[in-house]
Amino acid sequence: MLKYKRITTATLTDGAETLATILTGIKNKSHRIVSVTTDPLANMYLRIYKNAEQIVDVQSIALTTAAPLLSMDLKLELGDDIKAGFYNNGAATTAKQITVGYEEIS
C-alpha cells in the first residue's frame, strides 16, 4: 500500500543546508521511497541523503504543476537513515514542507 509522509523543515537559512530525518529502516519492515515532492521555489535546492550519501540535488522549481513528483526507487534496509531538506541559495528564509511517497515491501 502506498503511504505518504510529510515533514516541515526548520527555518531555512540563506547559503546553508537544512536537513531532517524523514524515514528510517526499522526491524522486520522494508520500505521503498517511490516519490518526493515540495512546493517549487527558485533558488531552493531539494536534497535527499541515504546514510550520508547524497541521492538527490535538484532545484525545487523543477517540480511544477505539470510534473509535481520526482519519481524515485530508493529501498530502505534495517538501520538506513533518510534525510531530506534544502540548500537555500538566496530564496526566502522560511520553513518548507517535503512529502515522500513510500510503500512497504516484502
C-alpha positions as CSV (number, residue, x, y, z in Angstrom):
1,M,0.0,0.0,0.0
2,L,1.3,3.4,-0.9
3,K,1.7,5.8,2.0
4,Y,2.8,9.4,2.3
5,K,4.7,11.2,4.9
6,R,5.2,15.0,5.2
7,I,7.7,16.9,7.2
8,T,8.2,20.6,7.8
9,T,11.8,21.7,7.9
10,A,13.3,24.1,10.4
11,T,13.5,27.7,9.2
12,L,15.9,27.8,6.2
13,T,19.0,29.9,6.3
14,D,20.3,31.7,3.2
15,G,23.5,30.0,2.0
16,A,23.0,26.9,4.2
17,E,21.6,23.4,4.0
18,T,18.8,22.4,6.4
19,L,18.0,18.7,6.8
20,A,15.7,16.5,8.8
21,T,15.2,12.7,9.1
22,I,12.2,11.7,7.0
23,L,12.3,7.9,7.2
24,T,14.5,5.2,8.8
25,G,14.8,1.5,8.2
26,I,13.2,-0.5,11.1
27,K,13.4,-4.1,12.2
28,N,11.1,-6.5,10.3
29,K,10.0,-3.9,7.8
30,S,11.4,-2.8,4.4
31,H,10.3,0.3,2.6
32,R,10.9,1.8,-0.8
33,I,10.5,5.5,-1.4
34,V,8.7,6.0,-4.7
35,S,8.3,9.7,-5.0
36,V,9.1,13.1,-3.4
37,T,7.5,16.5,-3.8
38,T,7.7,20.0,-2.5
39,D,6.4,23.5,-3.5
40,P,8.5,24.9,-6.3
41,L,10.7,27.8,-5.4
42,A,13.6,29.3,-7.3
43,N,17.0,29.2,-5.6
44,M,15.9,26.4,-3.3
45,Y,17.5,23.0,-3.9
46,L,15.8,19.8,-2.7
47,R,18.3,17.4,-1.3
48,I,17.9,13.8,-0.1
49,Y,20.6,11.7,1.6
50,K,20.7,7.9,2.3
51,N,23.2,7.2,5.1
52,A,25.0,10.5,4.4
53,E,25.3,9.7,0.6
54,Q,23.6,12.4,-1.4
55,I,20.9,10.8,-3.7
56,V,19.0,14.0,-4.8
57,D,20.1,17.5,-5.5
58,V,17.6,19.3,-7.7
59,Q,16.3,22.8,-7.9
60,S,12.8,22.6,-6.4
61,I,11.4,24.9,-9.2
62,A,11.7,21.8,-11.4
63,L,8.6,20.3,-9.6
64,T,5.9,22.1,-11.5
65,T,2.1,21.6,-11.6
66,A,2.6,19.6,-14.8
67,A,5.2,17.3,-13.1
68,P,4.8,17.7,-9.3
69,L,6.5,14.5,-8.3
70,L,10.1,13.4,-8.6
71,S,10.0,9.6,-9.1
72,M,12.3,7.5,-7.1
73,D,13.1,3.9,-6.4
74,L,15.1,4.0,-3.1
75,K,15.0,0.9,-0.9
76,L,15.4,1.2,2.9
77,E,17.0,-1.6,4.9
78,L,17.4,-2.0,8.6
79,G,19.4,0.9,10.0
80,D,19.1,3.1,6.9
81,D,18.6,6.8,7.6
82,I,17.0,9.0,5.0
83,K,17.3,12.8,5.5
84,A,15.6,15.4,3.3
85,G,15.9,19.1,3.2
86,F,17.0,22.1,1.2
87,Y,20.0,24.1,0.3
88,N,18.9,27.8,0.3
89,N,20.7,29.8,-2.4
90,G,19.1,33.2,-1.8
91,A,15.4,32.2,-1.5
92,A,13.0,33.0,1.3
93,T,14.1,32.1,4.8
94,T,11.1,30.2,6.0
95,A,10.2,26.6,6.9
96,K,9.2,24.4,3.9
97,Q,7.4,21.1,3.5
98,I,8.6,17.9,1.8
99,T,6.3,14.9,1.1
100,V,7.5,11.4,0.3
101,G,5.5,8.6,-1.1
102,Y,6.6,5.2,0.1
103,E,5.5,1.6,0.3
104,E,6.3,-1.5,2.5
105,I,8.0,-4.2,0.5
106,S,8.5,-7.9,1.4
